[in-house]
Amino acid sequence: MSTCSSVQCRYQIILDISRRMLCSAQDNHWNEVAVLAKEYATAAEALRSWPVLPEQSETEQRELLARILDNDAAIRTLISPEMGRLGKVLGDLRRQRSLIEAYSGHSSPS
């Protein structure tokens, strides 16, 4: 990630990362979304150390933040079915493991 000397620039970096996350989510590239999520978290954490924006920048800050939140909402909408599918797969694997353990315990010689 590039260095940036203004708070606005840092918000723009976060917006750009969120756009890339959204594009990756739309293409079902969930590993890329996970990688970008770490980059996003790092950028957001770096922003916390900056002072509050001057008043003349508040409007632009709100606009950038609204776009970031729109991207976040779209990503959550896309990831929701994937999380449900993953939950079902994990549940199926747990049940399968329980069955294997139950049956292997009854059929194994002691």
N, C-alpha and C positions, 0 to 999 in steps of 0.2 A: 504494500500500500504506500502511496506517495505521502510525503510530508506536506503539511498545509499550514499556512500561517493565519488563517482566519476561521472563525467559528462557522461562517456560512460555507466555506470550502469543506469543512468537516461534515456538515449536514449533506452537502452535495455528494461526498464520498459514500456516506451511508445510503443515500438515495440510489446511487449507481449500483451499489452492492445489492440492494433490495430488488432493483430491476433485474439484475443477473440471476438472483435467486428465483424470481417469478418466472423468467424465461426457462430456467432449468426445470422448475416444477411443472410448467406447461408441457415440456418435452419429456416428462417422467424421468428426469435424470436426478434421482433422489440422492445419490452419493455426492453429486456436485452441489446440491442444495445444502447438504450437511457441511461440506467444506466451506461454502460461502457463509453459512450461519456462524462459523467460528470467526471468520473475517469480520462479519457484521458485528458480532459481540465485541471484538477487539476495538473496532472503530467507535462503537457506542460508548465503550468504557473510556476511550481516549477523550471523547467529547465531554465527559463529566468533569474533567479537570480544567476546562475552559471557563472563563467568567461569563456572566450573563451578557447577552447581546445588548448593544445600545438600542434605544427606541426606534431609530430609523430602520433597523434591520428586522424588527419584530414581524412585520408583514411578510417579508420573504421567508423568515424562519417558519412562520405558520404554514405558508404554502408548501415549503419543502417537507415539513413534518406531516402535513395532510397527505402528500403524495407517498411518503414513506409508509404511513399507516394504511393507505389504500392498497399498496403493494403487499403489505403484511396480511391484510384481510383476504386478498386474493390468494396468497400462498396458503393461508389456513384453510380456505375453501377447497383448494386442490389437494391438500395433504390429508384432510379429514377422511375421505374414502380409503386412502392408502393406510392410514393408521387403523381404521376398522378392519381392513383386509389383513394387516399384520397381526392385529389382536386375534383374529380368527385362526390364522396360521399357528400362532403361538399356543392358543388354546387347544387346537387339534394335536399339536406336538406333545403337549402335556398329557392329554388323554391317551395318546398312543404310547407314550413312555410309561404311564401308569398301567396300561394293559400289558405291555411287555414285561414289566416288573412283576405284575400279578401272576401272569401265566408262566413266566420263567421260574418263579419261586415255587409253583406247584409241580412243575415237571422236572426240576433239577434233582439229581440224586443226592441224598444226604449221607 
